[in-house]
Structures are given as C-alpha cells and as structure tokens.
Amino acid sequence: MAGAPVTAGRELLRWVLLGIAAVVLVVFLHAQQQHGIEVSYGRSPADSAKVGKGPAPRLGDPSVPSVEEMTALVAASPVVRLPGATARWNEQAVREAAGDHPLRILVAPPFLDEDEQRRVRDVENATIVVIGTEVVGDLYRATLDDLAGWRAQFATVDVTGPLVTLIAKLREVPVPADREELRWREPSDRELATVAADLRATGLHAAAGATLTGVPTETAETAFPGGARYVALPAQPFGEPLPRYGPALTGLFPDTPIIVMYGLWIEYHGPAADFAEVAGASFYGHFADRISQYDYSQDKVLAVYLDRVTDIRYSGLFDRPLPYRPVDPLRVALPALPWLFAGCVAAFLALSVRSLRRPVNAGIRRGGAPARLAGLTALAVEMSLLTDTRSDPALTRGIGKLQAARAALDEALPERHVWALLNEAADELDDSAQTVGLAGYRPELYLQGRLS
C-alpha cells in the first residue's frame, strides 16, 4: 500500500515539526532569561570584586591590647599609636582644625580582623579612631571622594583630609576648603635609568619595600592586550615629594601603557589620557573603603585594578581593541529561532488542515487497498446511471483505472502501484462528478457516507 506509508510519513513529519517548534520555544525563552539587556559593549570576563571577597588579609601582627589597656593609653596621651599603625597627618593642620576642642586619637594598624576592629572602636574615651587609613569618630565616618584625596591617602598613608573633615563635623563648623596637594619631583637620571632598564628587561620594576611580586599575566593580557609596563614603589615618605615616573617613562616607551604604583595608589600613563581619571575614579570609588581598612598587598590591588580596566574597555568608552571572544552559537542563532518556530508551526498547521480535509482517505487506507477499490467501484456503478456525454469520458477512464487496480491486486503487484492507480481513478471519478454537477458523488464525500 503506497498511500498508507505516505500518510504515515506525513503524520510523523507533522508531529516532528511540532516537537521541533516546542524545543525551539523552550530554547528561546531560556535564552531570554540568561541573556537579558546589558548596558555594556560586551560581557567582561573580569572579576573586579576580588578585594571585597574572602577573609581580610593578615599580613602583619594582628594583636592589639585589650579595651581596658587601650582606654588607659588614650587617657594618658592625646595621640596613641598602636604597634604597626601606618597613618600619618599634618599635625599643624589638625591642630588648627581642632582649635580648643579636646581630641583623643587612637591609631591602629590596618591588618586587624573584625573582632579586633570592634575592640578598637569600643575604646570610648577616644574621640577619633583611625584603623589603617579609615577615620571614624562618634557616629561619623570620614571618607574621601576625589582622586586628589585618594592619592594622598594611598600613596603616602596621609589621613589629614579625613581628620580635618571629621573634626569640623564634630565641632559643627564648616569644613576648610583648602587642602594641601601632594608635591612631585622629577626622578633623577640614575633613578630613571634603573627603572627603565628593568622595564626593558622584564616589563616590571619592583623597588625595595614594594609588595608586588609579579604581574598577574592573564588579568594583564585582558586589560592591555598590547602589553604594558609596571613600576611598583612602596608607600612614599609622608610630606616628601613623590618622583613623577609616569611622564618620563611615557617618553621612553611611547604608545605603551605605563602603570606606576605608589604604595596602594595606582597611576596610569599612556594612550587615551582620559582613561586614567576614569579608571582611577571607578576603582577607588568602589574599593577605597575596603583598601583603607586592611593591609592588602600590591599584588592583590593591582589584580583588581586590571580587572576594572578590563571592565572599562568592555564598556567601549575608549575605542580600545577587545580580546578575541569565541563565537557563541546560541547568540548567533538566537535571531533566527522565532522564524524557525513560526515555520515549524505553519508547516504543522498546513499538514493538520490537509489531514482534516481528507479524513476519508485515512479511514479507507486503514481498510487497505481492497476497501478503497470496493468503495470506488460502487461509486462508479452508481455514477454510470447518472452521467452524460460530457462526464462519460472521465467516468470511463476512472473505470479503466479501477480495473487496472483490481488486476494489480490479483497479480500481487507492489502496493505503491496499486495505490497510484486507485488515486488516479478517484481523480477521474471526481472530475466526472463535478462535470455532471453531482457533489454528493465526489469520491471523498461518497466514501465518507459509506464509512459512516
């Protein structure tokens, strides 16, 4: 039976198309959930929250006296510096800001854990507590919000600005507008030659006292695919001019990003000059509070800074080249999925309509070729009594096809051949019925009546 396999194939195709449509719909909806709207040029691979993750570093001696011992120390002296404390300030500026307001300042090291920090803050007779470079007093906490303040805080461990601000708040007076900026000097020829030699040899110069042990290769490659050169210096002496290496090294290494670290302050020099302010403001605006409390190494801070540089590059602000990203097949195919879904649904509906329009064929096919032959033969006999000269030729041809189909069945010829003859016979009988105007004798309607 040739027709039966064809119908079965159509049914299978119909349900396969429906299945494909369902799968496409699920994939598309899942993709919408996973790939929402992003306000970025691309998806950055950086993890620029490393500074805020995990336990606080323990690079120094974490021991501090008891609350009672520290209370006694503060009572005995207006300024108490615990072992390991690093914060410095302009004493004259602080005295002028304080005026006749009594101050008791307790200065703690930056490598305390949460319990030790809480113990330091529990010293009630301390007017101001400085932990690392974080300055708190009473219910207030003084924080910086510009590059000049962060530069002084992290390059020279200077907390003059936060101290003066907090004292003014405690006294309920206006904050002084003037702030002393860091002083700079040009590096000597010997200093510059030493740094440049290391940069030419390895791309990294780490001065004595610096805590940078190496540049994180993978992070550096995503931040600066063309390469960069790095200078790491320890925190600079308070009150002394800082050597301005950036412009000098840019002249020696043109069109090359130069990263200079003064303690935990990072300077960028090189292509896209505006990039330096954006990168610095973005990084320290996010992590300054965390860095000020804990004794992070330069390795950790540089790694996170480079991640932030990668984020900025992926934002597309500075037209810097992006690293190669493998093609995501789902992302490429996503726009075509709705069309594929619509096509599958349309094909399913078309095949379904065809099946609904020809229900009799399905019933006759379930009975096999003999049943269809019997039905069409009965139709031909009845029509022979009603046809005229216009419809007789088609009826005659249909009867001939039925005789050929019967002979094929008797001779056990291939079922496909039998069904082809039966379909041709049905077409001829249908033509004859339409010609004579007998709608009820069209094969599909006639056979449906016999089945019912």
N, C-alpha and C positions, 0 to 999 in steps of 0.2 A: 504494500500500500504506500505509494509515493506521497499522496496527500497527507496522510497521517503523520509521517515524520516531519513534513514541512510545518504542519500546525504545531506539533510538539516543540519544534525548534523555535517557532515564533513565541510560544508561551514561555519557553526557557529564556529567550532573549528579553522578553518583556520584564520578567522578574529579575533578571541580571541587571538590567538598566535601572530598575527601581532600587536594587541593592547598592549599585554604584552611586546613585543620587543620594541615598541615605549616608553612605560613607563620606562623600564629598561635603555634605551638610555638616556632619559632625566635625570633620577636619577644619572646615572654615570657621565654625563657631569657636572651636578650641583655639584656633589661631588668633581670633579677635580677642580672646581672653588673655593670651600670652603676649600679644604684640599690640598693646594699646598705643595711644597717642604719646609721642615723646617729643619734648621740646629740646632737641639736640640734632646736630648734624649727623651723628652716628652713635652707636652704642659703644661707650667707652669700656675697655677691658680692665680699667684701673680699679683698685680697691682703696680709695682715698680716705677710708675711715680707720686705718690701722692704728693711728695714735690713740683713738678712743676705745680700742678693743683690748681685752685681756687685762690681767692684773697690772698694777703700777710697777714700773721698774725699780729694782733695788740695787742701784749702782754704788751706794755708799753705806756708811754705818747708820742703821736705822734707829739707833737707840736715842731716846730723849728722856730727860728727867721726869719724875712724877709731877702731877699737877701741884702738889704742895711745894716741892722743891723749886719749880719754876715760879710759883707765886712769891716765894721768898726772894728769889733772884730779882724779879721785877720790882718788888718793894724796895730793894736795896739800890737799884740803879735805874735811871730813866731809859736806858737802852741796853737790852740783854741780847747778846748774840750766842745762840746755841752752837755747839761744835758742828762744823760743816755748813753753816749758814753762808750764803753767797751774795745776798742782795746788798747793794750799795746805794747811796744817795748823796745829794748835795746838802750837806748839813746846814749851810747858811740859808739856802732856800727853804728848808724845812723849818728852821728856827723863825725865819721871817713869817712864814705861813702860820705858825703856831701862835706867835705873839706871846701873850701872857697865859695862854691856855695850857694847862699841865698835860704833858704827854708821857706815856709809858709805852715803849715799843719793844715787842718781843719778836726777834728774828730767828726763824727756824730753817733748817736745811730743806732742799727740795725733794729728798728721797724718802719721805715718810709715807707709811701706809695709812689707810682710812682711820684706824684706831688711834694711831699716833697723832694724826692731824686733829682729830677730835680732842685729844688730850691737850694739845697746844691751845686750841680755841677755848678750852674750859678754864684757862687762866683768867679770872675775872678782873684782876687789877691791871691787866694790860689794855691800854687804850686802843692800840693798834697791834695787830698780829700780821707778820709777814712770813709766809711759807713759800720758800723758793723765791719767786717774784710776784706771788699773789698777795694783795694787800687788802685786809678786811679790818673793820672796826665797828663796834656796836652792832647795828643791824645793817650796815652798809658794806659794800664791796666795790673797790675802785678798779675799773677796767679801762683799758686803752682802746681806741677805735680808729687810729690812723697809723700810717706807715712810719712816721717820724717817732711816735711813741713806742711802737713795737721794735723799731730798730734799736733804740736806746735800751729797751728792756732786755732784748735777747742777745744783742751784740756785746754789751758791757755790763749786764745784770744791774741796770740802773732802774730804781723804782722811785726816783724823785717825783716824776709826774703823778703817778697814782697816790703817793703820800701827800703831796700838796693838795690834790683834789679831795682826798678823804678828809684831811684836816679842815679844809674850807667847809665841807659839808657838816662836820661835827660842830664847827663854830657857827654854822648858819650864816656864812659870809660868802660873797661872790668868789668864784674860782679865778685865780690870777690868769690873765690871758697869755702872758709871755711865758715861753718855755725855751729853755736852753737846748739848742740843737747840738748834735754830735759834731765834733771837729774832725776834719780829714787832713791828710797829708799825702804827698806823692811818695810812692815807695822809692827807696834808694836804688841805684843801679845794681848793687850787689843783691838786694832783696829780689828785685825783678828778674835778674839773671838766674837766681836759684830756682825761683818758681817756674820760669819759662823752660828751663832745662828739664825739670820733672814732667811738665806738661807735654813737651815734645817726645819724651821717652815713654811715658805710660799714660798720659792724659790726666794724671792725678798728682797733686801736691798736697801732702798732709803734713803740716808743720808740727813741731814739738808741742805736745799738750792737746792736740786735736784728738777727738774720739772717733773720727771717721777712719774705718779700717779698709774700706773699699767701696767702689761704686756698684750699686745693685744693677747688674748687667741687663736683665730682662726689663726691669722698670725703666732704665735709662734709654733702652732702644725704642720703647714705645713713646717715651716723652720726646726724644730727639733722635729720629731715625738716621739723620746725617751725622750723628756723633756730637759730643760736647766735651769740654774740658773743665776739670773741677779743682778748686782750691779750698782746702779746709784749714782754718785757723782756730785756735782756742778762743774763748771769750776774752775780749780785749781789756786791758787795764782801765779801770774806771778813771775818767777825767782826762785821759791822754788821747791825742789824735789817732784816728784809725788809718792804716795805709790803704789808699784807694787803688786797689789792684784792677778792678774791672775795666776802666777805660784804657789803662796801659796795656793790659793783655789783649783787649779787643784790637788794638793797633798791631800787635804782633800776630794775632790769629784772626784775620778779618773774616767776616761771614761765618764765624763759628760761635755757637752759644758758649758763654763763659758763666760758670756757676761758682760764686765765692761765698764761703760760709765763715761768718764771724761768730763763733760760738754757735748758738741756735738761730741766728739770723742769716737768711739766705738772700744774696744779691744775684740778680740776673743781668747779664750784659750780652749784647749781640744783636742779631737780626730781630726786627719787629720790636722797636724800643718800647712801644706802648704795652707790650706783653709783660714787661717787668712789673709794672704797677698792678695790672690785673691779677697776675699770678700771686704777687705778694699779698694784696688785699684779700683775695679769695682764700689763700692758705691760712694766713694768720687770723683773719676774721673768723674762721671756723675753728682753729685749733689753738689759738693763743692761750685761752684759759687753761686748757689741759696741759700744754707745754710749761706754763708758768708754775704749775704745782709739783711737777715730777721731773726727776733728773734723767730725761731722755738722752740717749746718745745721738751723735750727729748722724750715725748710720740710719737710725730709725726715722729721724726727722727728714733727712734727705729723701729716703724712700717714699715717704708720704707726700712730700713736695713734688717729686717727679710724677707720682700718680695724679696729683692735682693738675700738673702741667698737661698730662695726657687728657684729662677731662676737658681742659680748656681748648686743647687742639681739636678734640672731637666736637666741640661746640661750633667750629667753623668760623670763629671770630677773626683769626689772623691769617687765614689762607695758607696754613702750613700743611705740607703733604701728610696724608694719613697712611698708616702702615697697611699692608695688604691684608684684606679680610677674605677668607674663603666664601664662595658663593653659597648662600643658603637656599637649597632647592624649594623649600616651602615658601620662603619670602618671594622668590621669583615666580612661583606658580600661583601664589595667592590671588592675584587679579583675575586669573582665568577660571578659578574654581566656581564663581557664581554662574559663569557661562556654561561650564561643563554640567553643573547641576541642572540648569534650565534645559539644556539639550537632552539630558537623560530623562527628565520629567516629560518633556514634549514627546520624545520617542515612545515612552511608556504609555502616554495617553493615546497616541496615534495607534499603537498596536492594540490597546484596550478597546478603542472605538471600532476598529476593524473586527475584533473578536465579537463585539456586541452586535455588529451589523450582520454577521454571518454565523448565528448560533446554530442554524440547521446543519451546516457543514460539519460542525463539531459532533452533533448527535449522529448524523449519518456515518461520519468517519469512525465513531465508536462502534457502529454496527458493521463496519468493513465495506469493502467494495461491492460485495453481493447485495447488501442492503441498499446501497445507493443505486445500483443498477436496477434493482426491482422497482424502487421509487420512481426513477426517471422513465422506466419502461411504461409504468402505469400512467404517468403523465402524458407520454407520447401517444398512448392509445386513446386517452380522453380527448387530447387536442386534435387528433386526426378527424374527429367528428365535427370540429368547430372551425377549422382553418379554411382559408380561401386561397385563391390563386396567388395573392401577394405573400402569404405566410407559408404556403406549402413548401417552397424550396428550402427554407430554414428547417422546417419540420423534417423533411426528407433527409437532409444532411445529419440532423440530430439522431434520427433513427439509424442511419448508417453507422454513426459513431457508437451507438449503443450495441449494435450487432457486432461491431469490431471488438468492443469491450467484453461482450459475452464470450466471443471466440478466444480472446486473450486469456480470460479466466479459465476456460475449459482446457486451454493448452498450457496452463500454469506459467504464462509469461511473467516477466518481472512486474511487481506491483506498481512501480513507478509508471510503467507503460499503461497499465490498466487505469490508474487514476487520471493520467493525462487524457485518455480517451473519454472517460466519464466527465471530466471538466469541460472538454470540448463539446460534448453532447449537451451538457447543461447550458452552455453559452448559446448553442444553436436553438434549443427549445425556448430559452429566454427571449431570443430575438424574434422567434415566431410568435410568442405570446404578446410581446409588445406591439408587433406589427398588426395583429388582429384585434388588439385592444382588450385582451383578457388578462387583467392584472392578477387575478386570483390564480392564474395558471403559470405564473412565473415560477421557475423551479424552487427558489428559496421559500416562497410563500406556500407553494403546494406541498413541498416536503415537510414544512413546519406543521401544516394541518394534518398530515398523515402521522407525524410523530405524536402530536397532541391527542 
